[in-house]
Amino acid sequence: MKISFDKPIYRFSSIIFALLGSLFITISLMLLIAQLVRAQNNAQIFCVVPPSTPIEPWEICEQSFHSIQTAVSSANPGSEIRMASGTYTELNELNGITQTVNIDKDVILTGGYEPPFDSSPNPTSNKTIIDPNQMGRAIVIENNAHVEINGLELINGHGSASPFNSQGGAIYAQNANLTLLNSTLSNNIAKIDGNGSGGAVYIENSTFHISNNAFFSNSAATKSFDLYMGPGMGFGGAIAIANSSGTIENNDIFSNTGSYIDGWGGGIIIDGHSFVTVTGNLIENNVASSDNLGNGGGLAVTSFDENAPLGEVTLSNNRIHKNTAVSQGITGLGGGLFIQTRNSIPSQTQNFILIDNDFIANGAIGTPSGNSAVSAGGALAINGLNQAIITNNRIMSNTAVVNPISLNTPSKGGGMYISQADTELFNNIVDANEAEEGAGIYSDMTSTLNVLNNVFINNHATLIGSSILAEDSQLNLNHATLSNNLGINDIYLRDNKSNASLSITNTIFVNQEFGIYAESASNVTAEAIMWFGVTEPISFEMGANVTTQNMMFDDPILLSDGYHIDESSPAIGVGLATKVELDIDFQQRNNPPTIGADEFWKSQITLPIIIRPDN
């Protein structure tokens, strides 16, 4: 009998060979993956212990060292450096710069471990401290390295990189990618005797993520004079960002100082072409300058290079409390926040977004030295910005008052000082702020200031403008409530260049001697306004142009918070229909709307419709 190998048998053998080949490939891949896992869990973990701790052959550690720098230098890119608890004081010099560790490769640097390094780190119990003892920085990052720092305490760093200026007392990152997590940075100084930036951290031309850290008692510059640069200037008591992009979130930034003489940003400064989100932080008790000139006690945002392209900065859900622009000096701008752009390119637009923040008890200036002082923007000062959007913030108990009062220049803007900046304000509460002029807002040469659904209550102007003073500005006010403000008048229009105007609609005034005062050449248009407890609603000088329509004189019946209205309020449904669709609580407006910031909605109960089948 002749046996032939026909096609079905050939196909079967081919399938067998294919399966064997697939099995071989699968086993090879499994072996490769196992090798990679072993590399990740063993070969790429390097361990560091203090010099007083003996080194042992811990299983998880590829190698172990007493020196952080040696561990980093020995590691492959992507390695993790695990640090045991203790204090590390080593110093290493590279290219004339002294630091504990210089990092030029991708690594993860984690503290809070205990030998044998195989349990989860606990930075709270196992404190891991890098302390250069003011002899250099803690960490320098460069060469486009991606570096994560987690669970360390960085103290007593000094960024003495050159005799001309210094940046970053604890961390200096340039052309890098920095992630800083769960760490504490304190008592660091960028420069002791001259100009300095970033008392704790300086970041330039980099990307970054800074989250869940504590920054306190850091200083950008501490002495008043430098042999080379003259008076010492400090930028960013805790953090300085230059031409970089990233996020600063959920940090505690408190009791930091920009400079002894001239300071910008007691807590944070953001400079140049930067795209930064600052969210969920506590920024408290920071001082921009202790003596002379201070801008931005909590934060400063600026562009020192007039020709640099501009970026975008967003502040959201921060608690900005008890910061001071200058504690004892001549000029203080922006107790909580100072924003200024010097860009000279008209076609460029810089956006600044401020949403859901609390500005409480900040001050532009304390006790001045000399016979003159400038104090503006107790909570925030904005100068020269293309566009600012300020939404749903609480601006409360801030002050721009100079002590003693009656110096050459009155204090301006207890809540906000806005100069030459197109600004939109939506749904903010401006409460209990104090200044000599413009206790709530002082607007100076602002082409467009749109104020929609805002509340001004309990503000105190010792001179004029208890809610708003608008100087040579175009002020549009719609659906506002101005209640129980203390001063000669609620809104004051100052016209020095025949540019002051006010368009006001659907607004409530309660308990004020004079409602609106307009200097000569000012223009006022008022429609659908409710006045109660106001001695003289509108006063104006000869030459002013004033038009009014639908003035109402009745009690709006406000609730105890000073701006929500009672269900029996005569302000309900008598307003002028506009394009404002939501009220201060983001509830839909009726048509016609309620006058004031609050829209009243009666509670409604909708009963279900029951359909029964026919019997």
MARLO-233576 format. One record per residue (C-alpha): x, y, z; residue in three letters; residue number from 1. Coordinates in steps of 0.05 Angstrom, whole numbers, plus 5000, padded with zeros to 4 digits. Layout:
residues N
     c1     c2     c3   code   pos
      X      Y      Z    ALA   NUM
...
//
This chain:
residues 615
     c1     c2     c3   code   pos
   5000   5000   5000    MET     1
   5027   5068   4981    LYS     2
   5024   5123   5031    ILE     3
   5017   5194   5004    SER     4
   5025   5259   5044    PHE     5
   4965   5298   5021    ASP     6
   4948   5370   5036    LYS     7
   4908   5360   5100    PRO     8
   4967   5325   5134    ILE     9
   5013   5381   5110    TYR    10
   4967   5434   5139    ARG    11
   4964   5397   5206    PHE    12
   5040   5394   5212    SER    13
   5044   5469   5194    SER    14
   4996   5484   5251    ILE    15
   5038   5443   5299    ILE    16
   5101   5481   5280    PHE    17
   5064   5548   5285    ALA    18
   5039   5531   5355    LEU    19
   5108   5510   5377    LEU    20
   5136   5576   5350    GLY    21
   5083   5617   5386    SER    22
   5097   5579   5450    LEU    23
   5172   5593   5443    PHE    24
   5158   5668   5432    ILE    25
   5110   5670   5492    THR    26
   5161   5637   5538    ILE    27
   5215   5685   5513    SER    28
   5170   5745   5527    LEU    29
   5153   5719   5596    MET    30
   5227   5711   5612    LEU    31
   5241   5781   5586    LEU    32
   5184   5810   5628    ILE    33
   5210   5773   5689    ALA    34
   5279   5803   5677    GLN    35
   5248   5873   5670    LEU    36
   5208   5863   5734    VAL    37
   5271   5841   5770    ARG    38
   5307   5901   5743    ALA    39
   5253   5948   5766    GLN    40
   5245   5917   5834    ASN    41
   5319   5905   5847    ASN    42
   5372   5930   5799    ALA    43
   5341   6000   5793    GLN    44
   5332   6013   5867    ILE    45
   5391   6046   5902    PHE    46
   5391   6059   5977    CYS    47
   5422   6113   6020    VAL    48
   5433   6113   6095    VAL    49
   5465   6166   6140    PRO    50
   5540   6158   6153    PRO    51
   5526   6134   6224    SER    52
   5485   6074   6198    THR    53
   5524   6012   6175    PRO    54
   5511   5989   6105    ILE    55
   5484   5918   6097    GLU    56
   5467   5876   6036    PRO    57
   5393   5892   6036    TRP    58
   5359   5848   5985    GLU    59
   5317   5901   5950    ILE    60
   5376   5949   5940    CYS    61
   5421   5941   5879    GLU    62
   5473   5981   5917    GLN    63
   5474   6021   5981    SER    64
   5513   6084   5999    PHE    65
   5525   6137   6052    HIS    66
   5527   6192   5998    SER    67
   5465   6215   5960    ILE    68
   5510   6241   5904    GLN    69
   5545   6175   5896    THR    70
   5478   6139   5893    ALA    71
   5452   6185   5839    VAL    72
   5518   6181   5799    SER    73
   5516   6105   5803    SER    74
   5443   6098   5783    ALA    75
   5417   6085   5713    ASN    76
   5366   6134   5685    PRO    77
   5297   6118   5713    GLY    78
   5324   6091   5778    SER    79
   5295   6103   5847    GLU    80
   5339   6128   5904    ILE    81
   5309   6107   5971    ARG    82
   5334   6147   6030    MET    83
   5332   6125   6103    ALA    84
   5312   6172   6158    SER    85
   5366   6217   6186    GLY    86
   5403   6282   6169    THR    87
   5448   6287   6109    TYR    88
   5498   6345   6109    THR    89
   5545   6325   6052    GLU    90
   5567   6379   6003    LEU    91
   5594   6369   5932    ASN    92
   5622   6422   5885    GLU    93
   5610   6418   5810    LEU    94
   5629   6473   5761    ASN    95
   5639   6522   5818    GLY    96
   5570   6508   5848    ILE    97
   5561   6475   5915    THR    98
   5503   6430   5932    GLN    99
   5487   6365   5967    THR   100
   5468   6330   5903    VAL   101
   5470   6349   5829    ASN   102
   5421   6310   5786    ILE   103
   5428   6306   5710    ASP   104
   5388   6243   5696    LYS   105
   5318   6216   5706    ASP   106
   5311   6192   5778    VAL   107
   5262   6187   5836    ILE   108
   5289   6211   5903    LEU   109
   5245   6187   5960    THR   110
   5253   6196   6035    GLY   111
   5218   6166   6095    GLY   112
   5247   6096   6091    TYR   113
   5279   6051   6143    GLU   114
   5325   5993   6126    PRO   115
   5315   5942   6095    PRO   116
   5276   5991   6049    PHE   117
   5222   5940   6031    ASP   118
   5164   5974   6068    SER   119
   5124   6035   6047    SER   120
   5158   6101   6065    PRO   121
   5132   6143   6123    ASN   122
   5162   6214   6118    PRO   123
   5124   6236   6180    THR   124
   5155   6184   6226    SER   125
   5220   6173   6189    ASN   126
   5243   6245   6176    LYS   127
   5294   6248   6121    THR   128
   5331   6315   6123    ILE   129
   5380   6347   6074    ILE   130
   5416   6403   6111    ASP   131
   5472   6440   6074    PRO   132
   5482   6486   6134    ASN   133
   5478   6549   6092    GLN   134
   5540   6526   6052    MET   135
   5503   6511   5988    GLY   136
   5438   6486   5958    ARG   137
   5406   6419   5973    ALA   138
   5390   6398   5902    ILE   139
   5408   6422   5832    VAL   140
   5372   6393   5772    ILE   141
   5393   6404   5700    GLU   142
   5406   6370   5632    ASN   143
   5331   6360   5618    ASN   144
   5326   6310   5674    ALA   145
   5259   6285   5698    HIS   146
   5265   6284   5774    VAL   147
   5214   6267   5827    GLU   148
   5228   6288   5899    ILE   149
   5182   6257   5951    ASN   150
   5180   6258   6026    GLY   151
   5242   6300   6042    LEU   152
   5257   6357   6089    GLU   153
   5303   6409   6057    LEU   154
   5330   6459   6107    ILE   155
   5384   6512   6113    ASN   156
   5400   6516   6039    GLY   157
   5435   6577   6009    HIS   158
   5435   6590   5935    GLY   159
   5503   6625   5933    SER   160
   5518   6608   5861    ALA   161
   5554   6673   5843    SER   162
   5569   6742   5873    PRO   163
   5518   6775   5827    PHE   164
   5453   6738   5839    ASN   165
   5429   6673   5867    SER   166
   5368   6629   5855    GLN   167
   5338   6573   5894    GLY   168
   5361   6563   5966    GLY   169
   5340   6490   5969    ALA   170
   5325   6469   5897    ILE   171
   5350   6498   5832    TYR   172
   5319   6469   5769    ALA   173
   5337   6494   5699    GLN   174
   5318   6459   5634    ASN   175
   5287   6403   5674    ALA   176
   5222   6369   5693    ASN   177
   5211   6372   5768    LEU   178
   5158   6337   5810    THR   179
   5160   6357   5884    LEU   180
   5114   6319   5931    LEU   181
   5100   6312   6005    ASN   182
   5162   6350   6027    SER   183
   5179   6406   6076    THR   184
   5224   6465   6057    LEU   185
   5243   6514   6111    SER   186
   5297   6563   6131    ASN   187
   5326   6567   6061    ASN   188
   5355   6630   6031    ILE   189
   5369   6647   5958    ALA   190
   5418   6703   5975    LYS   191
   5442   6729   6042    ILE   192
   5476   6793   6019    ASP   193
   5446   6814   5951    GLY   194
   5393   6798   5900    ASN   195
   5359   6731   5904    GLY   196
   5302   6692   5872    SER   197
   5265   6632   5901    GLY   198
   5283   6626   5975    GLY   199
   5266   6552   5973    ALA   200
   5255   6534   5899    VAL   201
   5276   6566   5834    TYR   202
   5250   6538   5768    ILE   203
   5270   6565   5699    GLU   204
   5255   6540   5629    ASN   205
   5224   6477   5658    SER   206
   5160   6439   5671    THR   207
   5139   6424   5742    PHE   208
   5087   6396   5790    HIS   209
   5091   6419   5862    ILE   210
   5039   6386   5908    SER   211
   5026   6372   5982    ASN   212
   5087   6407   6009    ASN   213
   5100   6457   6065    ALA   214
   5142   6519   6053    PHE   215
   5157   6564   6113    PHE   216
   5210   6612   6139    SER   217
   5245   6618   6071    ASN   218
   5274   6683   6044    SER   219
   5295   6705   5975    ALA   220
   5343   6758   6002    ALA   221
   5358   6777   6074    THR   222
   5406   6836   6075    LYS   223
   5399   6907   6050    SER   224
   5461   6917   6008    PHE   225
   5506   6880   5959    ASP   226
   5575   6903   5938    LEU   227
   5561   6889   5865    TYR   228
   5486   6901   5857    MET   229
   5470   6954   5909    GLY   230
   5405   6948   5949    PRO   231
   5384   6875   5956    GLY   232
   5322   6853   5919    MET   233
   5283   6789   5932    GLY   234
   5236   6753   5885    PHE   235
   5193   6696   5912    GLY   236
   5206   6682   5985    GLY   237
   5187   6609   5977    ALA   238
   5180   6595   5902    ILE   239
   5204   6631   5839    ALA   240
   5180   6609   5770    ILE   241
   5211   6638   5706    ALA   242
   5189   6620   5635    ASN   243
   5162   6553   5657    SER   244
   5097   6513   5657    SER   245
   5065   6472   5713    GLY   246
   5020   6467   5773    THR   247
   5027   6488   5846    ILE   248
   4972   6453   5885    GLU   249
   4951   6436   5956    ASN   250
   5013   6466   5989    ASN   251
   5019   6505   6054    ASP   252
   5061   6567   6039    ILE   253
   5068   6610   6101    PHE   254
   5115   6658   6137    SER   255
   5162   6669   6079    ASN   256
   5196   6735   6061    THR   257
   5214   6764   5994    GLY   258
   5268   6814   6016    SER   259
   5291   6861   6070    TYR   260
   5291   6920   6021    ILE   261
   5253   6910   5955    ASP   262
   5211   6847   5949    GLY   263
   5165   6816   5898    TRP   264
   5122   6757   5920    GLY   265
   5131   6740   5993    GLY   266
   5106   6669   5978    GLY   267
   5110   6660   5903    ILE   268
   5133   6698   5842    ILE   269
   5115   6678   5770    ILE   270
   5154   6714   5716    ASP   271
   5156   6717   5641    GLY   272
   5129   6667   5590    HIS   273
   5099   6621   5642    SER   274
   5035   6579   5640    PHE   275
   5019   6564   5713    VAL   276
   4960   6539   5753    THR   277
   4960   6554   5827    VAL   278
   4904   6516   5861    THR   279
   4882   6492   5930    GLY   280
   4939   6524   5969    ASN   281
   4942   6559   6036    LEU   282
   4983   6622   6026    ILE   283
   4988   6657   6093    GLU   284
   5030   6707   6133    ASN   285
   5080   6720   6078    ASN   286
   5114   6787   6069    VAL   287
   5141   6815   6004    ALA   288
   5187   6866   6037    SER   289
   5202   6882   6109    SER   290
   5227   6952   6095    ASP   291
   5219   6997   6034    ASN   292
   5181   6971   5972    LEU   293
   5138   6908   5969    GLY   294
   5095   6880   5913    ASN   295
   5051   6820   5927    GLY   296
   5054   6796   5998    GLY   297
   5027   6728   5980    GLY   298
   5041   6723   5905    LEU   299
   5068   6766   5849    ALA   300
   5058   6755   5774    VAL   301
   5099   6797   5726    THR   302
   5142   6800   5664    SER   303
   5208   6836   5675    PHE   304
   5228   6828   5602    ASP   305
   5187   6878   5562    GLU   306
   5198   6840   5497    ASN   307
   5184   6770   5524    ALA   308
   5121   6733   5500    PRO   309
   5068   6728   5553    LEU   310
   5035   6668   5584    GLY   311
   4973   6651   5625    GLU   312
   4964   6644   5700    VAL   313
   4903   6615   5736    THR   314
   4891   6620   5811    LEU   315
   4834   6577   5838    SER   316
   4809   6552   5905    ASN   317
   4866   6583   5945    ASN   318
   4863   6612   6015    ARG   319
   4904   6675   6013    ILE   320
   4905   6702   6084    HIS   321
   4942   6753   6126    LYS   322
   4997   6769   6076    ASN   323
   5031   6837   6074    THR   324
   5062   6873   6015    ALA   325
   5108   6914   6060    VAL   326
   5110   6911   6136    SER   327
   5146   6977   6147    GLN   328
   5166   7018   6087    GLY   329
   5147   7066   6032    ILE   330
   5107   7029   5979    THR   331
   5062   6969   5985    GLY   332
   5021   6942   5926    LEU   333
   4977   6880   5931    GLY   334
   4977   6852   6001    GLY   335
   4953   6784   5977    GLY   336
   4969   6787   5902    LEU   337
   5005   6835   5855    PHE   338
   4999   6827   5779    ILE   339
   5038   6870   5730    GLN   340
   5058   6862   5657    THR   341
   5109   6906   5624    ARG   342
   5102   6875   5555    ASN   343
   5110   6927   5500    SER   344
   5081   6884   5443    ILE   345
   5009   6908   5432    PRO   346
   4987   6846   5394    SER   347
   5001   6799   5453    GLN   348
   4949   6783   5505    THR   349
   4962   6756   5574    GLN   350
   4904   6723   5609    ASN   351
   4898   6721   5684    PHE   352
   4841   6680   5714    ILE   353
   4823   6686   5788    LEU   354
   4767   6640   5810    ILE   355
   4740   6613   5876    ASP   356
   4794   6642   5921    ASN   357
   4789   6671   5991    ASP   358
   4828   6736   6002    PHE   359
   4822   6750   6077    ILE   360
   4858   6800   6122    ALA   361
   4914   6818   6074    ASN   362
   4948   6886   6078    GLY   363
   4984   6929   6027    ALA   364
   5026   6967   6078    ILE   365
   5038   6970   6153    GLY   366
   5073   7028   6187    THR   367
   5111   7071   6138    PRO   368
   5180   7102   6147    SER   369
   5191   7173   6123    GLY   370
   5139   7225   6106    ASN   371
   5104   7193   6046    SER   372
   5077   7125   6027    ALA   373
   5038   7090   5973    VAL   374
   4990   7036   5993    SER   375
   4944   7004   5941    ALA   376
   4906   6938   5936    GLY   377
   4898   6907   6004    GLY   378
   4877   6840   5974    ALA   379
   4903   6848   5903    LEU   380
   4933   6900   5856    ALA   381
   4931   6893   5780    ILE   382
   4971   6938   5734    ASN   383
   4976   6938   5658    GLY   384
   4945   6870   5644    LEU   385
   4911   6856   5578    ASN   386
   4855   6816   5608    GLN   387
   4837   6794   5679    ALA   388
   4777   6751   5696    ILE   389
   4758   6751   5770    ILE   390
   4701   6704   5788    THR   391
   4668   6679   5851    ASN   392
   4721   6702   5901    ASN   393
   4712   6724   5973    ARG   394
   4751   6788   5985    ILE   395
   4742   6804   6059    MET   396
   4774   6846   6114    SER   397
   4834   6869   6073    ASN   398
   4865   6937   6083    THR   399
   4906   6988   6045    ALA   400
   4905   7039   6101    VAL   401
   4970   7075   6116    VAL   402
   4985   7082   6190    ASN   403
   4988   7139   6208    PRO   404
   4936   7165   6160    ILE   405
   4939   7233   6123    SER   406
   5005   7224   6087    LEU   407
   5018   7254   6019    ASN   408
   4984   7198   5979    THR   409
   4918   7169   6004    PRO   410
   4914   7093   6006    SER   411
   4874   7063   5949    LYS   412
   4834   6999   5941    GLY   413
   4825   6962   6006    GLY   414
   4799   6903   5967    GLY   415
   4826   6914   5896    MET   416
   4868   6964   5860    TYR   417
   4862   6959   5784    ILE   418
   4903   7004   5737    SER   419
   4904   7002   5661    GLN   420
   4877   6932   5659    ALA   421
   4814   6908   5624    ASP   422
   4779   6869   5678    THR   423
   4716   6827   5686    GLU   424
   4688   6815   5755    LEU   425
   4633   6764   5764    PHE   426
   4598   6738   5826    ASN   427
   4648   6764   5878    ASN   428
   4634   6783   5950    ILE   429
   4673   6845   5971    VAL   430
   4663   6852   6046    ASP   431
   4692   6894   6103    ALA   432
   4753   6921   6066    ASN   433
   4785   6987   6086    GLU   434
   4822   7043   6050    ALA   435
   4822   7119   6048    GLU   436
   4796   7119   5976    GLU   437
   4759   7062   5942    GLY   438
   4751   7014   6000    ALA   439
   4723   6958   5956    GLY   440
   4755   6974   5888    ILE   441
   4799   7031   5863    TYR   442
   4801   7033   5787    SER   443
   4852   7078   5753    ASP   444
   4854   7090   5678    MET   445
   4819   7024   5663    THR   446
   4786   7024   5594    SER   447
   4737   6969   5612    THR   448
   4716   6947   5682    LEU   449
   4654   6902   5678    ASN   450
   4625   6887   5747    VAL   451
   4567   6836   5744    LEU   452
   4531   6802   5801    ASN   453
   4578   6829   5855    ASN   454
   4564   6846   5927    VAL   455
   4596   6904   5965    PHE   456
   4579   6903   6039    ILE   457
   4609   6933   6103    ASN   458
   4668   6966   6068    ASN   459
   4698   7029   6099    HIS   460
   4729   7087   6062    ALA   461
   4756   7140   6109    THR   462
   4752   7191   6052    LEU   463
   4711   7174   5989    ILE   464
   4685   7114   5950    GLY   465
   4666   7063   6003    SER   466
   4649   7011   5948    SER   467
   4684   7036   5885    ILE   468
   4726   7095   5863    LEU   469
   4734   7099   5788    ALA   470
   4787   7148   5763    GLU   471
   4788   7160   5688    ASP   472
   4756   7091   5679    SER   473
   4697   7062   5643    GLN   474
   4656   7026   5696    LEU   475
   4598   6981   5678    ASN   476
   4558   6957   5738    LEU   477
   4500   6909   5730    ASN   478
   4462   6869   5783    HIS   479
   4502   6893   5843    ALA   480
   4482   6900   5916    THR   481
   4516   6955   5956    LEU   482
   4496   6951   6029    SER   483
   4519   6982   6095    ASN   484
   4584   7010   6069    ASN   485
   4615   7065   6111    LEU   486
   4640   7129   6079    GLY   487
   4616   7193   6045    ILE   488
   4592   7157   5983    ASN   489
   4588   7087   5953    ASP   490
   4612   7102   5883    ILE   491
   4657   7161   5865    TYR   492
   4675   7181   5793    LEU   493
   4740   7220   5789    ARG   494
   4752   7253   5722    ASP   495
   4821   7280   5709    ASN   496
   4824   7268   5633    LYS   497
   4750   7269   5613    SER   498
   4748   7193   5611    ASN   499
   4706   7174   5672    ALA   500
   4640   7140   5658    SER   501
   4590   7097   5695    LEU   502
   4535   7053   5666    SER   503
   4495   7023   5724    ILE   504
   4435   6977   5719    THR   505
   4393   6933   5765    ASN   506
   4430   6954   5828    THR   507
   4410   6961   5901    ILE   508
   4438   7015   5948    PHE   509
   4424   7009   6022    VAL   510
   4445   7055   6080    ASN   511
   4492   7107   6052    GLN   512
   4495   7183   6057    GLU   513
   4511   7194   5983    PHE   514
   4501   7140   5932    GLY   515
   4538   7163   5870    ILE   516
   4582   7224   5863    TYR   517
   4607   7246   5794    ALA   518
   4660   7299   5781    GLU   519
   4654   7347   5722    SER   520
   4659   7317   5652    ALA   521
   4638   7249   5679    SER   522
   4583   7210   5646    ASN   523
   4531   7171   5686    VAL   524
   4474   7128   5660    THR   525
   4431   7095   5714    ALA   526
   4370   7051   5702    GLU   527
   4329   7006   5747    ALA   528
   4361   7026   5813    ILE   529
   4331   7014   5882    MET   530
   4351   7062   5938    TRP   531
   4338   7054   6012    PHE   532
   4367   7094   6069    GLY   533
   4407   7137   6021    VAL   534
   4405   7212   6036    THR   535
   4424   7236   5966    GLU   536
   4424   7182   5912    PRO   537
   4463   7218   5857    ILE   538
   4506   7281   5864    SER   539
   4547   7312   5809    PHE   540
   4589   7373   5793    GLU   541
   4572   7422   5738    MET   542
   4592   7394   5671    GLY   543
   4576   7322   5688    ALA   544
   4526   7286   5643    ASN   545
   4476   7245   5683    VAL   546
   4417   7205   5656    THR   547
   4370   7166   5701    THR   548
   4309   7122   5688    GLN   549
   4265   7079   5732    ASN   550
   4291   7100   5800    MET   551
   4257   7063   5858    MET   552
   4257   7083   5931    PHE   553
   4237   7024   5974    ASP   554
   4265   6975   6024    ASP   555
   4292   6914   5985    PRO   556
   4285   6873   6049    ILE   557
   4354   6840   6051    LEU   558
   4368   6780   6094    LEU   559
   4419   6782   6150    SER   560
   4478   6767   6103    ASP   561
   4466   6835   6071    GLY   562
   4453   6814   5999    TYR   563
   4403   6756   5993    HIS   564
   4332   6781   5989    ILE   565
   4269   6762   6026    ASP   566
   4210   6731   5989    GLU   567
   4170   6794   6002    SER   568
   4222   6841   5971    SER   569
   4196   6894   5923    PRO   570
   4260   6883   5882    ALA   571
   4233   6818   5854    ILE   572
   4214   6820   5781    GLY   573
   4222   6895   5770    VAL   574
   4291   6896   5738    GLY   575
   4312   6911   5667    LEU   576
   4322   6849   5624    ALA   577
   4396   6843   5604    THR   578
   4443   6789   5579    LYS   579
   4462   6770   5651    VAL   580
   4433   6699   5654    GLU   581
   4455   6677   5724    LEU   582
   4456   6709   5793    ASP   583
   4510   6709   5846    ILE   584
   4491   6638   5867    ASP   585
   4494   6616   5794    PHE   586
   4418   6608   5792    GLN   587
   4379   6625   5730    GLN   588
   4353   6697   5724    ARG   589
   4279   6708   5715    ASN   590
   4251   6754   5661    ASN   591
   4242   6808   5683    PRO   592
   4297   6797   5734    PRO   593
   4303   6815   5807    THR   594
   4344   6878   5821    ILE   595
   4410   6865   5857    GLY   596
   4460   6809   5858    ALA   597
   4410   6756   5882    ASP   598
   4353   6727   5841    GLU   599
   4295   6703   5884    PHE   600
   4263   6637   5867    TRP   601
   4202   6613   5904    LYS   602
   4204   6541   5926    SER   603
   4161   6498   5882    GLN   604
   4133   6429   5894    ILE   605
   4117   6387   5833    THR   606
   4066   6332   5846    LEU   607
   4070   6269   5804    PRO   608
   4016   6256   5752    ILE   609
   3983   6188   5764    ILE   610
   3947   6156   5705    ILE   611
   3899   6101   5724    ARG   612
   3873   6051   5672    PRO   613
   3799   6053   5655    ASP   614
   3755   6005   5695    ASN   615
//
